[in-house]
Amino acid sequence: MVKQFCAARGIPYTEAGLVESYGIVIRYLNEVGLGHADPMECPLTAQYRAR
């Protein structure tokens, strides 16, 4: 149903498996949410670490 809807309106449609789709979402959220920040650095714990 969704594939037909997209085709009728010229909207790109992509299929992905469960694990692949989670990877796509996480990469996107890291790109827009963290910008150039280190995704492994937690701001909460960073304030307690000596620099």
DAVENVEN-V727135 format. One line per field, one symbol per residue. phi: phi as a letter, one per 30 degrees, with the letter a starting at -180 (. if undefined). psi: psi as a letter, one per 30 degrees, with the letter a starting at -180 (. if undefined). Layout:
# DAVENVEN-V727135
phi=???
psi=???
This chain:
# DAVENVEN-V727135
phi=.dededddcicdbbcbdddddddddddddddddcicdddccceddddcddc
psi=eeeeeeefggkkkkkkleeeeeeeeeeeeeefefbgljffkkeefeffkk.
